[in-house]
Amino acid sequence: MKIGRHSTVVAAAAGIVLVASAASFAESPGRLVSKGNRQYHKKDYGKALDLYDKASVRAPESPIVAFNKGAALYKKEDYEKAREQFQLAASGTKSLPFEAKAWYNLGNCSFKEGGREEDSDLQKALQSYEQSVKHYGTALEKDPKLAEAAQNLEIARLKIKDLLDRMKNQQQQGGQQNQQGQQDQNQQGQENQEQQGKEGEEQKDKLQQEQQGAKENEDQKKQQSDKDKQGQAKEQEKKELARDATAREILDEEKEDR
């Protein structure tokens, strides 16, 4: 039986590396894995993945095939699918050192996803970095001698600290902006109140002027009415005097006739 070895080191940001392991395969899956490894080292990760997929058909429960597929997917920056394969590798092996490497690579996937999310959502990025810390911690529990996991654990913790500082600064800046906005709003409200008060005073003065004008108009009408009444009274008095004079004349004429 031939033995197919998959010893790869996949470089990542901030000193993060992927490690692979050795395992035994049945002859046909072993040849497929070996061919896949050659393509992997040539950086033709698509062809490598095709060969690993063929190997997984022959050995569907092999944790080594799953691990190698995860490594190729990681290099293709498909971290979600790579994570699925590393989880299969971790759950399908009884070897603690091998399982530790799978957990280590799971931490690398989460770390990479955190880097992607930093520009769009700091909270999601923080969650991804925290998840990477958990995975690195699990890797060290399975294999305390896995130096890369200890190194990346510290890197991830520093990243979390840096991210928390950034989020705190953003919150402080947001609070200052909100405070300034509230001050501007209060100032605008005060100006609006002053303007409304000014307009109210102007409206009040206008109303008083209108009321004063109406009163003066009413007084003028009353005075004119009084004049009209006086004139009518005088006219009536003249008419009555004229009637009295006429009546006296008639009486005088009657006296003369007698």
MILO-350527 format. One record per residue (C-alpha): x negated, y, z negated; residue in one letter; residue number from 1. Coordinates in steps of 0.02 Angstrom, whole numbers, always signed. Each point is the difference from the previous one (the first is absolute). Layout:
REM MILO-350527
R / X / Y / Z / A / NUM
...
//
This chain:
REM MILO-350527
R / +0 / +0 / +0 / M / 1
R / -68 / +169 / +48 / K / 2
R / +7 / +145 / -120 / I / 3
R / +55 / +172 / +61 / G / 4
R / -72 / +146 / -99 / R / 5
R / +71 / +174 / -3 / H / 6
R / -125 / +116 / -84 / S / 7
R / +47 / +178 / +43 / T / 8
R / -31 / +169 / -78 / V / 9
R / +126 / +130 / +54 / V / 10
R / -54 / +178 / -37 / A / 11
R / +129 / +124 / -64 / A / 12
R / +7 / +177 / -68 / A / 13
R / -79 / +50 / -166 / A / 14
R / -111 / -153 / -8 / G / 15
R / +144 / -122 / +10 / I / 16
R / -43 / -167 / +83 / V / 17
R / +96 / -155 / +48 / L / 18
R / -74 / -169 / -39 / V / 19
R / +45 / -169 / +72 / A / 20
R / -39 / -177 / -53 / S / 21
R / -47 / -171 / +63 / A / 22
R / +120 / -147 / +12 / A / 23
R / +22 / -168 / +84 / S / 24
R / +118 / -25 / +145 / F / 25
R / +61 / -145 / +104 / A / 26
R / -100 / -9 / +160 / E / 27
R / +116 / +96 / +117 / S / 28
R / +45 / +141 / -123 / P / 29
R / -183 / +11 / -45 / G / 30
R / -51 / +28 / +181 / R / 31
R / +136 / +130 / +21 / L / 32
R / -57 / +91 / -156 / V / 33
R / -181 / -5 / +60 / S / 34
R / +51 / +74 / +167 / K / 35
R / +102 / +130 / -91 / G / 36
R / -148 / +45 / -109 / N / 37
R / -109 / +27 / +154 / R / 38
R / +129 / +119 / +72 / Q / 39
R / +14 / +84 / -170 / Y / 40
R / -186 / +36 / -5 / H / 41
R / +12 / +68 / +176 / K / 42
R / +132 / +120 / -72 / K / 43
R / +132 / -72 / +116 / D / 44
R / +125 / -15 / -140 / Y / 45
R / +147 / -31 / +116 / G / 46
R / -77 / -158 / +73 / K / 47
R / -58 / -54 / -172 / A / 48
R / +178 / +17 / -64 / L / 49
R / +68 / -103 / +145 / D / 50
R / -121 / -140 / -41 / L / 51
R / +43 / +7 / -185 / Y / 52
R / +185 / -7 / +45 / D / 53
R / -32 / -159 / +99 / K / 54
R / -94 / -71 / -147 / A / 55
R / +146 / +40 / -115 / S / 56
R / +114 / -103 / +113 / V / 57
R / -113 / -150 / -29 / R / 58
R / -24 / +40 / -185 / A / 59
R / +150 / +107 / -53 / P / 60
R / -35 / -13 / -187 / E / 61
R / -186 / +36 / +9 / S / 62
R / -50 / +145 / -114 / P / 63
R / -161 / +21 / +99 / I / 64
R / +95 / +31 / +163 / V / 65
R / +112 / +123 / -91 / A / 66
R / -152 / +86 / -73 / F / 67
R / -84 / +16 / +170 / N / 68
R / +159 / +64 / +80 / K / 69
R / +9 / +130 / -138 / G / 70
R / -178 / +54 / +35 / A / 71
R / +36 / +23 / +187 / A / 72
R / +161 / +95 / -35 / L / 73
R / -93 / +110 / -124 / Y / 74
R / -126 / +46 / +134 / K / 75
R / +146 / +41 / +116 / K / 76
R / +62 / +115 / -141 / E / 77
R / +162 / -96 / -17 / D / 78
R / -11 / +2 / -190 / Y / 79
R / +178 / -57 / -32 / E / 80
R / -19 / -162 / +98 / K / 81
R / -175 / -24 / -65 / A / 82
R / +69 / +10 / -177 / R / 83
R / +126 / -137 / +40 / E / 84
R / -140 / -116 / +58 / Q / 85
R / -110 / +34 / -151 / F / 86
R / +148 / -36 / -114 / Q / 87
R / +23 / -168 / +88 / L / 88
R / -184 / -35 / -20 / A / 89
R / +4 / +43 / -187 / A / 90
R / +153 / -107 / -35 / S / 91
R / -58 / -147 / +107 / G / 92
R / -169 / -36 / -78 / T / 93
R / -57 / -85 / -159 / K / 94
R / -173 / +79 / +9 / S / 95
R / -12 / +147 / -120 / L / 96
R / -148 / +82 / +91 / P / 97
R / +94 / -10 / +165 / F / 98
R / +159 / +64 / -81 / E / 99
R / -100 / +144 / -75 / A / 100
R / -59 / +50 / +174 / K / 101
R / +179 / -2 / +63 / A / 102
R / +55 / +114 / -143 / W / 103
R / -150 / +111 / +34 / Y / 104
R / +54 / +19 / +181 / N / 105
R / +177 / +37 / -57 / L / 106
R / -74 / +143 / -100 / G / 107
R / -90 / +62 / +155 / N / 108
R / +164 / +0 / +99 / C / 109
R / +87 / +103 / -134 / S / 110
R / -148 / +119 / -9 / F / 111
R / +4 / +27 / +188 / K / 112
R / +187 / +31 / -4 / E / 113
R / -26 / +129 / -136 / G / 114
R / -124 / +92 / +111 / G / 115
R / +128 / +5 / +140 / R / 116
R / +134 / +70 / -113 / E / 117
R / -101 / +140 / -78 / E / 118
R / +39 / +124 / +138 / D / 119
R / +187 / -30 / -4 / S / 120
R / +53 / -59 / -174 / D / 121
R / -116 / +13 / -149 / L / 122
R / +119 / -97 / -111 / Q / 123
R / +1 / -150 / +118 / K / 124
R / -188 / +13 / +17 / A / 125
R / -16 / -4 / -189 / L / 126
R / +108 / -156 / -9 / Q / 127
R / -107 / -87 / +132 / S / 128
R / -162 / +42 / -93 / Y / 129
R / +76 / -61 / -163 / E / 130
R / +48 / -162 / +88 / Q / 131
R / -178 / -20 / +63 / S / 132
R / -64 / +16 / -179 / V / 133
R / +117 / -141 / -53 / K / 134
R / -62 / -111 / +141 / H / 135
R / -183 / +33 / -38 / Y / 136
R / +35 / -38 / -182 / G / 137
R / +81 / -165 / +47 / T / 138
R / -149 / -43 / +110 / A / 139
R / -117 / +28 / -148 / L / 140
R / +109 / -108 / -111 / E / 141
R / -17 / -142 / +126 / K / 142
R / -186 / +28 / +27 / D / 143
R / -89 / +118 / -121 / P / 144
R / -157 / -14 / +107 / K / 145
R / +81 / +83 / +151 / L / 146
R / -103 / +159 / -5 / A / 147
R / +89 / +81 / +147 / E / 148
R / +165 / -6 / -93 / A / 149
R / -76 / +87 / -153 / A / 150
R / -77 / +132 / +113 / Q / 151
R / +160 / +34 / +96 / N / 152
R / +101 / +1 / -161 / L / 153
R / -101 / +149 / -60 / E / 154
R / +15 / +85 / +170 / I / 155
R / +188 / -21 / -3 / A / 156
R / +11 / +69 / -177 / R / 157
R / -100 / +153 / +50 / L / 158
R / +114 / +21 / +150 / K / 159
R / +152 / -5 / -114 / I / 160
R / -77 / +131 / -115 / K / 161
R / -37 / +113 / +148 / D / 162
R / +175 / -23 / +66 / L / 163
R / +80 / +40 / -168 / L / 164
R / -104 / +159 / -10 / D / 165
R / +59 / +51 / +174 / R / 166
R / +181 / -35 / -46 / M / 167
R / -19 / +100 / -160 / K / 168
R / -73 / +148 / +95 / N / 169
R / +141 / -9 / +125 / Q / 170
R / +128 / -1 / -140 / Q / 171
R / -84 / +151 / -82 / Q / 172
R / -4 / +92 / +165 / Q / 173
R / +180 / -47 / +30 / G / 174
R / +45 / +62 / -174 / G / 175
R / -88 / +165 / +31 / Q / 176
R / +89 / +18 / +167 / Q / 177
R / +166 / -41 / -83 / N / 178
R / -36 / +127 / -136 / Q / 179
R / -46 / +132 / +128 / Q / 180
R / +155 / -45 / +99 / G / 181
R / +106 / +17 / -157 / Q / 182
R / -79 / +169 / -38 / Q / 183
R / +33 / +57 / +178 / D / 184
R / +177 / -65 / -14 / Q / 185
R / +25 / +89 / -167 / N / 186
R / -71 / +160 / +72 / Q / 187
R / +111 / -15 / +152 / Q / 188
R / +148 / -32 / -114 / G / 189
R / -41 / +154 / -103 / Q / 190
R / -16 / +104 / +157 / E / 191
R / +166 / -68 / +60 / N / 192
R / +79 / +43 / -167 / Q / 193
R / -71 / +176 / +8 / E / 194
R / +62 / +18 / +177 / Q / 195
R / +170 / -66 / -49 / Q / 196
R / +2 / +119 / -149 / G / 197
R / -45 / +145 / +114 / K / 198
R / +133 / -50 / +124 / E / 199
R / +122 / -19 / -144 / G / 200
R / -37 / +176 / -61 / E / 201
R / +19 / +68 / +176 / E / 202
R / +164 / -93 / +18 / Q / 203
R / +56 / +67 / -169 / K / 204
R / -44 / +178 / +49 / D / 205
R / +90 / -22 / +164 / K / 206
R / +153 / -67 / -89 / L / 207
R / -4 / +145 / -122 / Q / 208
R / -14 / +122 / +144 / Q / 209
R / +146 / -83 / +87 / E / 210
R / +102 / +6 / -160 / Q / 211
R / -46 / +183 / -26 / Q / 212
R / +47 / +39 / +179 / G / 213
R / +165 / -91 / -20 / A / 214
R / +36 / +96 / -160 / K / 215
R / -40 / +166 / +82 / E / 216
R / +109 / -46 / +147 / N / 217
R / +139 / -47 / -119 / E / 218
R / -20 / +165 / -93 / D / 219
R / +8 / +94 / +164 / Q / 220
R / +156 / -93 / +49 / K / 221
R / +78 / +39 / -169 / K / 222
R / -45 / +183 / +13 / Q / 223
R / +73 / +8 / +173 / Q / 224
R / +156 / -89 / -61 / S / 225
R / +16 / +125 / -142 / D / 226
R / -18 / +143 / +122 / K / 227
R / +129 / -76 / +113 / D / 228
R / +119 / -20 / -145 / K / 229
R / -28 / +179 / -54 / Q / 230
R / +31 / +60 / +176 / G / 231
R / +159 / -101 / +11 / Q / 232
R / +57 / +69 / -168 / A / 233
R / -30 / +178 / +57 / K / 234
R / +89 / -33 / +163 / E / 235
R / +145 / -75 / -94 / Q / 236
R / +2 / +150 / -116 / E / 237
R / +5 / +118 / +149 / K / 238
R / +144 / -96 / +75 / K / 239
R / +93 / +5 / -164 / E / 240
R / -31 / +188 / -15 / L / 241
R / +60 / +24 / +177 / A / 242
R / +158 / -98 / -38 / R / 243
R / +29 / +104 / -156 / D / 244
R / -21 / +161 / +100 / A / 245
R / +121 / -60 / +130 / T / 246
R / +125 / -46 / -133 / A / 247
R / -12 / +174 / -78 / R / 248
R / +25 / +82 / +167 / E / 249
R / +157 / -103 / +29 / I / 250
R / +65 / +48 / -171 / L / 251
R / -37 / +182 / +30 / D / 252
R / +90 / -5 / +166 / E / 253
R / +152 / -79 / -81 / E / 254
R / +3 / +136 / -132 / K / 255
R / -4 / +136 / +132 / E / 256
R / +141 / -83 / +94 / D / 257
R / +106 / +2 / -155 / R / 258
//
